[in-house]
Amino acid sequence: MSSILLFLGIMLMYSTPLALAAEGSVISERSGVVNIGIEGMMTIGAFVGAAVGYFSGSAWLGFLCAGLAGGLFGLLHAVASVSGKADQTVSGIAINLIAPGLALFLSRRLFAGATQTMPVTNKIPKLFGAGLPGVWNNLNVDVTTVIALVIAIVMWFIFYKTTWGLHIRAVGEHPGAADTLGINVYKTRYICVILSGVLAGLGGASVTLAIVTQFSPTAIAGQGFIAIAAVIFGKWTPHGGYLACLLFGAAQALTILLGGGNFAVPAEILSMLPYVITIIILILFVGRSAAPKASGIPYEKGARV
């Protein structure tokens, strides 16, 4: 029983940053803008969250500022890919180079490498406060786990139960037709890409404010790309992306439990497990998942896609 609860607790903890970033990727992709820059946005969010949390003493202020930092890079991506009609993949790659570079530069200037470890009292609080009694304490996860779940539910409701969600899906599938119906394609895409940056920044901050409580160059370590893979596996849906992130979180939990047990599994193989699963899922499912038809295609006013 305790092992199962421990596994679930670790799975939820490590799936939360992925889920937040994946929901950001979903909303951007469904509006027709490919956001490869999720990794970079998570990294800058991780740094800003840890730095603001350390200097202010408030983890929640750091969490908020991390979302704003990610949103700024989302805005940069929107300007390049929506207004500038630049290649969206190239723009995302540029963000993946600029954002981590900026985070590392500021970290070295302010902290000589990594941010100082925040006191435990300044971390994002645990969901059950001081903890649950007995073996149930193994399920003690932080509040961001609930935030990620609520965001996934809200996004599902918006996408499939509201007019704005219909507009987002229309812009991502047939922007020309949406334009003729009076939907502002540019405005919709701007909002979605900025929101994707905000959510990615929050995902990065959940790593440095709830899991490791400090920023380092390897704090994110490919989690943004895993989140993008989860979106593909989840067929570009909010609920599918969330469930896929739980799968990747389970892989990470399995890695930790096997590494800490009596199994004679080399640490190098265990550390590769989440990425191997990512590659396998991409091979098996990327050909079967259909991206939004206008995804990655810059929109020209008056043109039809």
N, C-alpha and C positions, 0 to 999 in steps of 0.2 A: 504493500500500500504506500509506504513512504517513498519507495523508488518511483512509483507511478506519479505521485504528486510532485516529486522533485523533477521528474522529466517534464511534466506539464508546466511547472513553474519556469523552468529554463526555456522551454519552447516559447511560451508567451513573452518572456523577457526579450529574447533575441528576435522574435518575429515582429515586435512592435516597431522598431525603426524601419524595417523593410516595408511593413504595411503602410506607414505614413508616407514613405517615398513612393510606394507603388500607387497609392491613391492619387498622388500628384501626377505621376506618369500617365495614369488613366485619363484624367480630365484634360491633360494637354493633348494626348494622342487622339481622343475622341473628338476634339475640336479641329483636328487636322494638322497639328504641329508635333513633329517628332522631337522629343526632349531627351537627347543622349546626355545632356549636362546634369542629370539627376545626381550623379556621383559627386561632381564638383559642388553642387548646391548643398548636398548633405555635408560635405567637408567644411564649407564656410559656415554652415549652421552649427556644426559641431564645435568649431573654434569660438564663434561669437557667443554661443550659449555658455560654454565653459568660462570664457573670459569675463563676460558680464556677470555670470553667476558668482565668480570668484571676487570681483571687485565690489559688487553691490551686496553680496551676501544673500541674494535672493535667487533661488533656482528658477522660480516662475518668471521673473523678469528676464533672466537669461534665456529661458525657453521662448518667450515672446520675441525678444530681440533676434534670436536665431531664425525665427520665421520671417521676420522683416528682412534680414540679410539674404536669406534664400529668395525672398520675393524680389529683391533688387536685382539679383542675377537672373531671375525669371523675366523681369522687365527688360534686361539687356538682351536676353535671348529673343523676346518678342519683338523688340525694335529691329534686330538683325533679320529675323526670319519672317516676320509679318509685314513690317513696313519696308525694310530693306530688301525683302524677297531673296535673302541669302540662302545658300544651301543649309538646310536645317541640321544635317548631320555634322557639317563642318563647324557651324556655330556652337553646337553642343560640345564638340571636341574641344573647341577653344575655351569654353567655360570650364571644362574638366582640367584644363591646363592653368587657366588664370586663377580660378577660385582656390584650389589647393595651394598654388604658389603664393597667393596673397595671404592665406591662412598661415602657412609655414613661415613666411617673412615676418608677419606681425607677431607670431608666437615667439620667434627667436629674438625679436626686438624687445618684447615685453617680459618674456619669461626665460630667455636663454634656452629654448628648445621646446618645452611643453608647459602648459599652464600648471600652476600649482594645484595639487589635489585639494578639492574643497572639503571642508569638514562634513562629516556625515549628516549633521543636523541641517545642512544647507542643500542636501540632495532633494530631488523630487520625492515627495513622501510615498511610502508604501501604501498599497490599496487598503490593507487591513491594519494600518497604524502600527502598533507595537508588535503585531503578529498574532497568528492563530495558535490555539493550544495544541500541544502534541505534534503528531506527524503532519497535521494540516499546515504547520508553519512552512513546510517545503513549498507551498503554493503561494507564498507571499511575494506578489509582483507589485510594481509601482503603478501610479495613477495613469501614466501615459498609455498603459495597456488598454484601459477603458476608453481613453481619448481616441486611440486608433480605431477601436471597435465602433464607437459612436460616429466617427467621421465616415467609416465605410458604410454604415447604415444610412446616414444622412445623404451621402453621395448616391447610394442606390435609389433612395426616395427621389432625389432631385432628377436623376437621369431618367427614371421611368414613370414618375408620377407628377411631374411639373412641366409647365410650358417651356421654362428655360432649359430644362434638360433635353426636351425635344429639339430646341434650337441648337444646342451644342451638338447633338447627334446629327442634325441636318447639315450643320456647317462642316462637320467632319466627313460626311458622305457625299453631299452634293452642294457645295458652297454656292455655285452659280444659281441653282434653283432656290436656295435659301435666300440669296440676295434679291431675287425677283419678288419674293414674298415679303420683303421689307425687313429681313433680319440683317443686322449689321455684322457682317462676317469679321471684319477687322476688330471691332470692339469685343465680340465674343471670344475670338482667339486671344486677344490681349489679356482679358480677364482670366481665361483658363490657363494660359502659360504662367502668368504671375502667381496664380493660386498653386500651380504645380511647384513653383519655386518655394512658396511659403511652406507647403507640406513637406517638401524635401528638406528644407531647413529645420523644421520641427523634428523630422526623423533623425537628422544628424545630432540635434541637441539631446534627443532622448538617449543617445549613446553616451555622451559626455556628462550628462546631468543625472542619469539614473543608473547606468551600468558601470562605467569605468571612472567617472567623476573627474576626468581631466582630458585635455586634448593632446594628441600626439600625431605625428605624420601618418601613422598606421591605424588611427582610430576608426576610420570608415572602411578602408581596405577592401574595396570592391563591392560593398553592400549596395551601392547605387545601381551597379550593373545587375546584381542579383534581383533587385526590385524590378528592374525593367524586364528581366526574364520571367519574373512572377506575373507581370502584366500580360505577357505573351501567353504564358501557360493558362492564365485566367481568362483568356479570350477578350481582353480589353474591357472587362466589366469590373465594377467596384467590388462586388462580392467574390468574383472569381479571383481577382488579384489578392484579396485579403486571405482567402483560403489557401492560395498558392504560397503566400508568405508564411502561413502556419506550417506548411510542409518544409520550407527551408529552415524555419525555426526548429522544427523537429530534427532536422539533419544536424543543426548546430548543437542541440541538446544531446543527441546521440554521440557526437564527437566528444563533448565534455564528459559525459558519463563513462564512455569507453576509456577515455584517457585517464580518468581518475579511478578506474576499477582495477581488477586483477587480470584483465585481458592483455595478452602480449601483442598489442597492436602498436606499431611504430608511430610516434607522434607526427612524423611527416605525412604519413598516409591519412591520419585522422584530420589534420589541418586541411588536407585537400578535399575532404568529403563534400562540404557544401558546394564547392566549385565544380566538382565532378558531377554532382547531381544537377547543377545548373546546365552544364553542357549536355547531359543526357536528355533533360527535359526540352532544351532547345532543338536537339536533333529529332526527338520524337514528336514534338507538338508544333513547332514553328510552321511547318508546311500545312498543318491542318487548321491553324488559326488564321482567320481572315481579318487583317487590319482594316480600319476605316478607309474607304476608297480614296479619299483626298488626303490621307496622312502623308506628310512629307512633301506635298505639292504646294508651292506658294500660290496664293490666289490673286488673280488679276481682275480688277473691277470690270464687269461686263463679260468676262470669260465664263465658260461652263466647264465643269469637271465631271 
